[in-house]
Amino acid sequence: MSELTDVLQAIESLSARGQRLALATIVAVRGSTYRRPGARLLVPEEGELVGNISGGCLENDVADVAKIVMREGMARIVSFDLTADDDAVWGWGLGCNGAIELFVEPADKAAEVAGALRMALEEERPICMVTVLDSTTNARTGAKTAINTHDADIVIFLSNDVIVRGDFITPIKKIIENNPKSFIGGRVLYYDTGWNTFDFDGKRTVIPYCEGWLLACTSDAWKELGGFDPIFHPYDMEDIDISLMATSLGYDLVGLDLPYLQHISGATIAKVNPNRQAITIRNKQRFYDKWKERWPEILDEMEKAHA
């Protein structure tokens, strides 16, 4: 975390002095590379580089790209393929067998969110920054959200098996600006999905919930809800659990229902653990055991909140 903090502090301080900057972030790797996605290198117009993306092998080449980005004011994605056997072709002689993609951007946008990110790191609270790398919508390449809407930070969880083809940040911000007591999902399901139907006190109950592949709310809301309950680790039922908690505390469940967000249902989990059914059965029982004693109270709270 110290390297990231150094980069964020440098962005803030150098931007305050009016110095032009470019920020390079590894967004994808293939094969053997020194650093993984998320590693950053800050390139000031003058002075030393801050951060590390390749252990010194690519920094000068990336700095050259960064200077072009500063001059043109346009972000770009650049690729370095280090897999060739003929070093004369590539010119780097790096001695590693991999390829990396970097997103190089003018750091004025990074400066807008650097303070929020640094504070979140110092306070050890969750935060999400989304950067548009490529878009066929009106979302600008390099556009960022860290997450401030008025005085409320926004926490966003996005599954790695979601295909994003448009701006979903702006709709989230608008929903929360209109109603900070919103708990947002990619979709809200009100019908029996096979996951969300339980018998409490002999009464069959369908529990509405936000599907967990995208969840968002204010950071204050996340604290009040208590975050994901670790008893449901590693997956299944955590989204129904936190949706029920949100409803019981008077939050409105809101679905984005955006056509350009596509969830490839269970694609990642199926690869990681083919024995998902056993985990699902276990977590459904844990959910029932957690809520069965509170169910009359929850129903009463829900009725009062939505009276």
Secondary structure, DSSP 8 states (H G I E B T S, - for coil): -HHHHHHHHHHHHHHHTT--EEEEEEEEEEES-SS-TT-EEEEESSS--EE-SSTTSSHHHHHHHHHHHHHHT--EEEEEE---S-HHHHS------EEEEEEEEEHHHHHHHHHHHHHHHHHT-----EE-SS-SSSS-TT-EE--EETTEEEEEEE-TTEEE-S--HHHHHHHHHH-TTEEEES-EE-S--SSSEEEETTEEEE--EE-TTEEEEEHHHHHHHTSS-GGG-SSSSHHHHHHHHHHHTT-EEEE---TTEEE-TTHHHHHH-S-HHHHHHHHHHHHHHHHTTTHHHHHHHHHHHT-
